[in-house]
Every structure is written in structure tokens, then in C-alpha cells.
Amino acid sequence: MFDNDKFITKGIQEEIPLELQLFLWNCIDTLKEQGQELDYLQSFELTKERSDDIFFQKIEHRQGVSEYSKSYRVISNELVEAKIFVIDDGTYSTMMLAEEY
């Protein structure tokens, strides 16, 4: 799963910085490399977080089958609030905003 061509929707292209897109794809690739069973639906929740006057991008990565959840805090040039799905339909993988689903 997730070994096929990768696509992004117009919403992702317009609203999510490239560095964050690449980070999300890498999160999925890391799970594959670790031998984790992957669900066809990967979910990411991006929120802004502040700690000691430093702003972070908080990323919550989840999947349902083979329950998995991991949080990341990264420094990003542009902080966004979004819910993102990455879906593997067997032919290709698509990253989309939740509202585009």
C-alpha cells in the first residue's frame, strides 16, 4: 500500500506548504519502512501550537485499522489549520483536504 503514484488535490496545492506535504508523505513512508500494517486511509490533523513564544506546526497522524496515532511538532515557515486525508485506492494515492473528500 502507498507504493504507487502520488497525487494532491487543488486544495492541498493551494493551502498546504510543500514542506508540510513532503513531511506527511514521509510519515507514511516511515510507517511502511517500520513494517507497520497500513490502513488505506491515513488522517492528519494540523494545528498551530505555541510554547514559550515559539510557534510550531502540530501534526497528529492517525489511522483506524491497526490503530496508530503519533504527534509531531515541527517548525514551519507557514502554519496552517487543516484536516488532511491520504487515501490509497490500489491504483494511486491521493492527498486531499477533508472538505474535498
C-alpha positions as CSV (number, residue, x, y, z in Angstrom):
1,M,0.0,0.0,0.0
2,F,1.1,3.6,-0.8
3,D,3.8,2.2,-3.2
4,N,2.0,3.8,-6.2
5,D,1.9,7.2,-7.9
6,K,1.1,10.1,-5.6
7,F,-1.3,12.9,-6.3
8,I,-2.5,16.0,-4.5
9,T,-5.8,17.9,-4.9
10,K,-6.1,21.5,-5.8
11,G,-6.9,22.3,-2.1
12,I,-3.7,20.8,-0.9
13,Q,-1.7,22.6,-3.6
14,E,-3.2,25.9,-2.6
15,E,-3.3,25.7,1.2
16,I,-0.6,23.3,2.4
17,P,3.1,24.4,2.1
18,L,5.3,22.0,0.1
19,E,7.5,21.3,3.1
20,L,4.5,20.0,5.0
21,Q,3.2,18.0,2.1
22,L,6.5,16.2,1.9
23,F,6.6,15.7,5.7
24,L,3.2,14.0,5.6
25,W,4.2,11.7,2.7
26,N,7.4,10.9,4.7
27,C,5.3,9.9,7.8
28,I,3.5,7.3,5.7
29,D,6.8,6.1,4.2
30,T,8.3,5.7,7.7
31,L,5.4,3.5,8.8
32,K,6.0,1.3,5.7
33,E,9.7,1.0,6.5
34,Q,9.0,0.0,10.0
35,G,6.7,-2.8,8.8
36,Q,3.6,-1.2,10.3
37,E,0.3,-2.5,8.7
38,L,-1.2,0.4,6.8
39,D,-4.8,1.4,6.5
40,Y,-5.9,2.7,3.1
41,L,-6.9,5.9,4.9
42,Q,-4.3,8.0,6.7
43,S,-5.5,11.0,8.6
44,F,-3.5,14.1,9.6
45,E,-4.7,17.0,11.7
46,L,-2.6,20.1,11.5
47,T,-3.0,22.8,14.2
48,K,-1.0,25.7,15.4
49,E,0.7,25.5,18.7
50,R,2.6,28.0,20.8
51,S,5.1,27.2,23.5
52,D,7.3,29.8,25.2
53,D,6.6,32.4,22.4
54,I,7.7,29.8,19.8
55,F,5.1,28.8,17.2
56,F,5.0,25.2,16.0
57,Q,3.0,23.2,13.5
58,K,1.5,20.3,15.4
59,I,0.7,17.3,13.3
60,E,-1.4,14.4,14.6
61,H,-1.1,11.3,12.4
62,R,-3.8,8.6,12.8
63,Q,-5.1,5.5,11.1
64,G,-8.0,3.3,12.1
65,V,-7.2,-0.3,11.2
66,S,-4.0,-1.4,13.0
67,E,-4.8,1.5,15.3
68,Y,-2.0,4.1,15.2
69,S,-1.5,7.6,16.4
70,K,1.6,9.8,16.6
71,S,2.1,13.5,17.2
72,Y,4.8,15.7,15.8
73,R,5.8,19.3,16.4
74,V,7.7,20.9,13.7
75,I,8.9,24.4,12.9
76,S,7.4,25.6,9.7
77,N,7.6,28.9,7.7
78,E,3.8,28.9,7.3
79,L,1.5,27.4,10.0
80,V,-1.9,26.0,8.9
81,E,-5.0,24.6,10.5
82,A,-6.3,21.7,8.4
83,K,-7.5,18.1,8.4
84,I,-6.0,16.0,5.6
85,F,-6.7,12.6,4.3
86,V,-4.3,10.4,2.3
87,I,-6.2,7.6,0.5
88,D,-4.7,4.6,-1.3
89,D,-7.3,3.2,-3.7
90,G,-4.9,0.5,-5.1
91,T,-4.1,2.4,-8.2
92,Y,-2.7,5.6,-6.8
93,S,-2.5,7.6,-3.5
94,T,-4.2,11.0,-3.2
95,M,-3.7,13.7,-0.5
96,M,-6.7,15.9,0.0
97,L,-8.3,18.3,2.4
98,A,-11.0,16.7,4.5
99,E,-13.6,19.0,2.9
100,E,-12.6,17.7,-0.6
101,Y,-13.5,14.1,0.4
